[in-house]
Amino acid sequence: MKEAYPIIIAEESDGYYVSIPDFDIATQGSSIADSIAMARDAIGLMGIDMEDDGKELPKPGTAIVSPNKDDTVTLVDVDFTDYRKLVNNRSVKKNCTIPYWLNVEAEKAGINFSKVLQEALQSALNTSKNNT
């Protein structure tokens, strides 16, 4: 689902402050382009968190937008489906503990620990990497 939300960009001495009224959140950026990218990321992350919590996403433009005279108001498009796929497929580092002897044997055999763990988890959960 793709939506476009209004944002307010305010220049500050060390960059830009970005207000996202519909989500009642803010972010910052080092340039206008970076500010827009950061806003898109903040909206995407907040949106999928809300979906995961069973909450309804706000409709674009429902909150009051109150820019100051020198602020920039623009729209940021976010595809929540694409954002979820991106977030779901990123790698996360996990720390696990195995016996020393097993580590030695696995390293001798050239075992890819990450691959084995992923395959074991997919098997235990009866799922595959194609599920989102």
GROMACS elastic network, one bead per residue, 0.5 to 0.9 nm:
[ bonds ]
;  ai    aj funct       b0    kb
    1    78     6  0.82338   500
    1    79     6  0.55422   500
    1    80     6  0.55426   500
    1    81     6  0.57494   500
    1    82     6  0.83756   500
    2    77     6  0.68695   500
    2    78     6  0.55421   500
    2    80     6  0.61667   500
    2    81     6  0.76513   500
    2    82     6  0.88149   500
    3    59     6  0.84105   500
    3    60     6  0.70584   500
    3    76     6  0.81813   500
    3    77     6  0.55372   500
    3    78     6  0.55208   500
    3    79     6  0.64802   500
    3    80     6  0.80610   500
    4    60     6  0.63592   500
    4    61     6  0.86876   500
    4    75     6  0.57595   500
    4    76     6  0.51497   500
    4    78     6  0.61906   500
    4    79     6  0.87576   500
    5    20     6  0.77789   500
    5    21     6  0.86538   500
    5    22     6  0.72598   500
    5    40     6  0.89713   500
    5    43     6  0.84513   500
    5    59     6  0.82530   500
    5    61     6  0.64032   500
    5    74     6  0.82716   500
    5    75     6  0.52523   500
    5    76     6  0.52765   500
    5    77     6  0.63728   500
    5    78     6  0.78934   500
    6    19     6  0.89191   500
    6    20     6  0.67894   500
    6    21     6  0.74247   500
    6    22     6  0.76981   500
    6    60     6  0.70452   500
    6    61     6  0.63203   500
    6    65     6  0.78036   500
    6    73     6  0.67673   500
    6    74     6  0.55779   500
    6    76     6  0.62759   500
    6    77     6  0.89017   500
    7    18     6  0.66368   500
    7    19     6  0.57013   500
    7    21     6  0.68695   500
    7    22     6  0.86209   500
    7    36     6  0.83660   500
    7    39     6  0.75976   500
    7    65     6  0.80392   500
    7    72     6  0.81659   500
    7    73     6  0.57008   500
    7    74     6  0.56063   500
    7    75     6  0.59982   500
    7    76     6  0.69551   500
    8    17     6  0.80911   500
    8    18     6  0.55607   500
    8    19     6  0.50864   500
    8    20     6  0.66642   500
    8    21     6  0.81262   500
    8    65     6  0.76433   500
    8    66     6  0.81998   500
    8    67     6  0.63558   500
    8    68     6  0.89821   500
    8    71     6  0.64869   500
    8    72     6  0.56792   500
    8    74     6  0.67237   500
    8    75     6  0.88190   500
    9    16     6  0.63716   500
    9    17     6  0.57604   500
    9    19     6  0.65822   500
    9    28     6  0.86320   500
    9    32     6  0.77161   500
    9    35     6  0.74563   500
    9    36     6  0.84833   500
    9    67     6  0.84028   500
    9    71     6  0.56265   500
    9    72     6  0.50174   500
    9    73     6  0.63299   500
    9    74     6  0.80636   500
   10    15     6  0.86414   500
   10    16     6  0.55051   500
   10    17     6  0.51267   500
   10    18     6  0.63735   500
   10    19     6  0.82374   500
   10    67     6  0.83727   500
   10    68     6  0.81214   500
   10    70     6  0.72989   500
   10    72     6  0.65815   500
   10    73     6  0.89758   500
   11    14     6  0.81868   500
   11    15     6  0.61033   500
   11    17     6  0.63883   500
   11    18     6  0.88509   500
   11    31     6  0.89282   500
   11    32     6  0.87930   500
   11    70     6  0.81500   500
   11    71     6  0.71682   500
   11    72     6  0.87281   500
   12    15     6  0.52294   500
   12    16     6  0.53574   500
   12    17     6  0.67860   500
   13    16     6  0.80279   500
   14    30     6  0.74410   500
   15    28     6  0.73202   500
   15    29     6  0.59618   500
   15    31     6  0.62998   500
   15    32     6  0.86229   500
   15    35     6  0.87794   500
   16    27     6  0.86356   500
   16    28     6  0.54792   500
   16    29     6  0.51839   500
   16    30     6  0.60927   500
   16    31     6  0.65402   500
   16    32     6  0.71284   500
   16    34     6  0.88976   500
   16    35     6  0.66127   500
   17    26     6  0.73328   500
   17    27     6  0.62295   500
   17    29     6  0.67051   500
   17    35     6  0.76061   500
   18    25     6  0.86595   500
   18    26     6  0.54246   500
   18    27     6  0.51445   500
   18    28     6  0.53444   500
   18    29     6  0.75550   500
   18    35     6  0.65568   500
   18    36     6  0.81441   500
   18    38     6  0.84493   500
   18    39     6  0.69081   500
   19    24     6  0.76471   500
   19    25     6  0.63115   500
   19    27     6  0.66791   500
   19    28     6  0.84640   500
   19    39     6  0.81902   500
   20    23     6  0.58640   500
   20    24     6  0.58880   500
   20    25     6  0.53704   500
   20    26     6  0.56037   500
   20    27     6  0.81023   500
   20    39     6  0.73127   500
   20    42     6  0.87646   500
   20    43     6  0.79167   500
   20    65     6  0.87337   500
   21    25     6  0.66815   500
   21    26     6  0.81764   500
   21    61     6  0.81778   500
   21    62     6  0.84571   500
   21    63     6  0.56053   500
   21    64     6  0.68088   500
   21    65     6  0.63913   500
   21    66     6  0.88647   500
   22    25     6  0.80397   500
   22    58     6  0.62321   500
   22    59     6  0.74196   500
   22    60     6  0.64983   500
   22    61     6  0.65020   500
   22    62     6  0.62604   500
   22    64     6  0.79677   500
   22    65     6  0.86516   500
   23    26     6  0.85730   500
   23    43     6  0.73547   500
   23    46     6  0.76776   500
   23    47     6  0.85429   500
   23    57     6  0.85362   500
   23    58     6  0.70065   500
   23    63     6  0.82856   500
   24    63     6  0.84555   500
   25    42     6  0.80194   500
   25    43     6  0.84813   500
   25    46     6  0.88199   500
   26    39     6  0.76954   500
   26    42     6  0.78992   500
   27    35     6  0.76378   500
   27    38     6  0.65935   500
   27    39     6  0.63975   500
   27    42     6  0.71520   500
   28    31     6  0.89403   500
   28    34     6  0.82002   500
   28    35     6  0.57797   500
   28    36     6  0.89724   500
   28    38     6  0.67648   500
   28    39     6  0.78226   500
   29    32     6  0.70061   500
   29    33     6  0.79537   500
   29    34     6  0.50551   500
   29    36     6  0.77835   500
   29    37     6  0.82131   500
   29    38     6  0.64970   500
   29    39     6  0.86394   500
   30    33     6  0.82485   500
   30    34     6  0.59195   500
   30    35     6  0.66989   500
   31    34     6  0.50299   500
   31    35     6  0.59339   500
   31    36     6  0.85933   500
   32    36     6  0.62817   500
   32    37     6  0.87000   500
   33    36     6  0.52132   500
   33    37     6  0.63112   500
   33    38     6  0.86254   500
   34    37     6  0.50391   500
   34    38     6  0.60215   500
   34    39     6  0.85012   500
   35    38     6  0.50409   500
   35    39     6  0.60681   500
   35    40     6  0.85820   500
   36    39     6  0.50472   500
   36    40     6  0.61841   500
   36    41     6  0.86304   500
   36    74     6  0.88809   500
   36    75     6  0.87866   500
   36    76     6  0.67655   500
   37    40     6  0.50971   500
   37    41     6  0.62283   500
   37    42     6  0.86393   500
   37    76     6  0.85004   500
   38    41     6  0.50475   500
   38    42     6  0.60843   500
   38    43     6  0.85612   500
   39    42     6  0.50245   500
   39    43     6  0.60455   500
   39    44     6  0.83961   500
   39    76     6  0.73135   500
   40    43     6  0.52218   500
   40    44     6  0.60104   500
   40    45     6  0.85488   500
   40    76     6  0.62104   500
   40    77     6  0.69444   500
   40    78     6  0.60056   500
   41    44     6  0.50580   500
   41    45     6  0.60439   500
   41    46     6  0.84487   500
   41    78     6  0.82793   500
   41    83     6  0.83010   500
   42    45     6  0.52504   500
   42    46     6  0.60018   500
   42    47     6  0.83265   500
   43    46     6  0.51608   500
   43    47     6  0.58142   500
   43    48     6  0.85926   500
   43    76     6  0.89214   500
   43    78     6  0.72383   500
   43    80     6  0.88169   500
   44    47     6  0.50644   500
   44    48     6  0.62598   500
   44    49     6  0.85247   500
   44    78     6  0.63661   500
   44    79     6  0.75553   500
   44    80     6  0.59569   500
   44    83     6  0.60279   500
   44    84     6  0.78355   500
   45    48     6  0.54539   500
   45    49     6  0.61457   500
   45    50     6  0.85956   500
   45    80     6  0.86634   500
   45    83     6  0.77737   500
   45    84     6  0.82356   500
   45    87     6  0.83886   500
   46    49     6  0.51037   500
   46    50     6  0.61074   500
   46    51     6  0.86426   500
   47    50     6  0.51082   500
   47    51     6  0.62121   500
   47    52     6  0.86173   500
   47    56     6  0.88389   500
   47    57     6  0.63760   500
   47    58     6  0.87918   500
   47    80     6  0.69883   500
   48    52     6  0.60295   500
   48    53     6  0.85130   500
   48    57     6  0.89010   500
   48    80     6  0.68679   500
   48    81     6  0.87440   500
   48    83     6  0.80379   500
   48    84     6  0.65482   500
   49    52     6  0.50599   500
   49    53     6  0.62500   500
   49    54     6  0.87335   500
   49    55     6  0.86229   500
   50    53     6  0.50354   500
   50    54     6  0.62869   500
   50    55     6  0.50292   500
   50    56     6  0.68659   500
   50    57     6  0.67558   500
   51    54     6  0.50082   500
   51    55     6  0.54854   500
   51    56     6  0.67022   500
   51    57     6  0.72261   500
   52    55     6  0.75192   500
   53    56     6  0.89773   500
   56    59     6  0.89561   500
   57    60     6  0.89980   500
   58    61     6  0.85322   500
   58    62     6  0.72362   500
   58    63     6  0.87274   500
   59    62     6  0.58613   500
   59    63     6  0.87026   500
   60    63     6  0.79171   500
   61    64     6  0.74103   500
   61    65     6  0.79092   500
   62    65     6  0.88515   500
   65    73     6  0.85011   500
   67    70     6  0.79228   500
   67    71     6  0.57227   500
   67    72     6  0.74839   500
   67    73     6  0.71329   500
   68    71     6  0.53366   500
   68    72     6  0.85422   500
   69    72     6  0.86157   500
   78    81     6  0.88891   500
   78    82     6  0.84604   500
   78    83     6  0.76640   500
   79    82     6  0.54129   500
   79    83     6  0.60704   500
   79    84     6  0.86143   500
   80    84     6  0.59817   500
   80    85     6  0.85835   500
   81    84     6  0.52468   500
   81    85     6  0.64234   500
   81    86     6  0.87851   500
   82    85     6  0.51355   500
   82    86     6  0.62382   500
   82    87     6  0.87105   500
   83    86     6  0.50614   500
   83    87     6  0.61797   500
   83    88     6  0.84702   500
   84    87     6  0.51523   500
   84    88     6  0.58510   500
   84    89     6  0.84550   500
   84   132     6  0.80569   500
   85    88     6  0.51438   500
   85    89     6  0.61155   500
   85    90     6  0.87108   500
   85   132     6  0.66078   500
   86    89     6  0.54835   500
   86    90     6  0.64461   500
   87    90     6  0.54716   500
   87    91     6  0.88347   500
   88    91     6  0.84217   500
   88   132     6  0.67713   500
   89   129     6  0.86015   500
   89   132     6  0.82772   500
   97   100     6  0.89690   500
   98   101     6  0.84623   500
   98   102     6  0.67062   500
   98   103     6  0.67090   500
   99   102     6  0.53648   500
   99   103     6  0.64637   500
   99   104     6  0.89045   500
  100   103     6  0.51069   500
  100   104     6  0.62944   500
  100   105     6  0.87705   500
  101   104     6  0.51255   500
  101   105     6  0.62924   500
  101   106     6  0.86206   500
  102   105     6  0.51821   500
  102   106     6  0.60327   500
  102   107     6  0.85075   500
  103   106     6  0.51532   500
  103   107     6  0.60689   500
  103   108     6  0.85548   500
  104   107     6  0.52967   500
  104   108     6  0.62150   500
  104   109     6  0.87074   500
  105   108     6  0.51141   500
  105   109     6  0.62701   500
  105   110     6  0.87215   500
  105   111     6  0.88348   500
  106   109     6  0.50706   500
  106   110     6  0.62215   500
  106   111     6  0.52585   500
  106   112     6  0.83157   500
  106   113     6  0.81921   500
  107   111     6  0.58839   500
  107   112     6  0.83293   500
  107   113     6  0.88940   500
  108   111     6  0.77631   500
  111   114     6  0.88784   500
  111   115     6  0.83769   500
  111   116     6  0.76774   500
  112   115     6  0.54288   500
  112   116     6  0.62975   500
  112   117     6  0.87002   500
  113   116     6  0.52245   500
  113   117     6  0.61040   500
  113   118     6  0.85586   500
  114   117     6  0.52034   500
  114   118     6  0.60945   500
  114   119     6  0.85953   500
  115   118     6  0.51383   500
  115   119     6  0.61321   500
  115   120     6  0.85306   500
  116   119     6  0.51815   500
  116   120     6  0.60604   500
  116   121     6  0.85681   500
  117   120     6  0.50690   500
  117   121     6  0.60627   500
  117   122     6  0.85044   500
  118   121     6  0.51896   500
  118   122     6  0.60990   500
  118   123     6  0.85339   500
  118   129     6  0.88792   500
  119   122     6  0.51260   500
  119   123     6  0.61041   500
  119   124     6  0.85770   500
  119   128     6  0.84726   500
  120   123     6  0.50721   500
  120   124     6  0.60700   500
  120   125     6  0.85107   500
  121   124     6  0.50135   500
  121   125     6  0.59734   500
  121   126     6  0.82239   500
  121   127     6  0.83999   500
  122   125     6  0.51267   500
  122   126     6  0.57026   500
  122   127     6  0.50201   500
  122   128     6  0.56346   500
  122   129     6  0.75688   500
  123   127     6  0.65267   500
  123   128     6  0.79130   500
  124   127     6  0.79764   500
  125   128     6  0.85746   500
  127   130     6  0.82357   500
  127   131     6  0.69285   500
  128   131     6  0.58547   500
  129   132     6  0.78198   500
